[in-house]
Amino acid sequence: MRLILFGTSGCHLCEQAGLIVNACVPGGVDYVDIAEQEQWQEQYAIRIPVLYDPRTKQDLGWPFDLAEVGDFIGRVVSL
């Protein structure tokens, strides 16, 4: 399972989210800067940071903590 963390450079919330997510996900996640594609900016600009599972197309928007990330991972793994 490979998750994506959508964010952007200079976003302190994205940095906090990265620390939380990396503590929960063995091997870490892929970080994607929403500035790279207009569609990502339109979809996530006011929601970042967002943890996204491309397999199930489910996401978890900020704010979240360790427990919520763990619940999200458990939910998407079981689908």
N, C-alpha and C positions, 0 to 999 in steps of 0.2 A: 504494500500500500504506500503510495506516495502522495502526500498532501501538499497543497500550495498555500503560502501565506502571501496574500495581496497586501501591498503597502506602497510607500513611496519614500524617497530619500528625504532626510531631515524631519521625519515624523517621529516624535518621541514616543507616541503611543505604539507605533509599529515596532520600535525597538523593545518596548516592554512586552509586547505580544510575542515577539521573537524569542525572548528569554523564557516566557511561560511555555510556549509551544515546544521549543527545543528540549525543555525539561521533561516533557510528556511523550515525545515522539522519538523512539530509538532511531538514530541515524539522521535526525533532523527533518526539515521540510525544504521544499523548493521555495525560494523567495522570488516574487515577481513584482516589479515596479509597475504600477498602473499607468505611469507616464509613457510606457512603451507602446501602448495601443489605445486608440481613442475609445474603442468599445469597453475596455476595462475602466477607463476614466468615467465614462457615462454610467456604468453599472456600479462601481465601487467608490467613487470619489467622496461621497459623504458618509460612507460606511467603514472605511479602512481604520484599522487593520481587519482583514477578513480571512479566516481559515477556510479553505475550500477543498473538497474531495472531488476530483474530476471524474472518478468512476461513478459515483452516485449523484453528482451534481448538487450536493447539499453543501451549505456553508454555515459558518458560525461567525457572526459579526461582533465587533467590540462593543461593550466591554465583556471580557471573559477572564476566568481564573483557572487554576490548575484543575479543579474539580470539573468545571464545565468543559474544558478541553478533553479531559478523560472521558466524560459522558459522550461527547461528540464522537470521539474515536471509537468507543464501544458501539455506538449506534451505527456508524457507517461501516464498520467491519462486519456487523451482523447482517447487513443488507446484501 
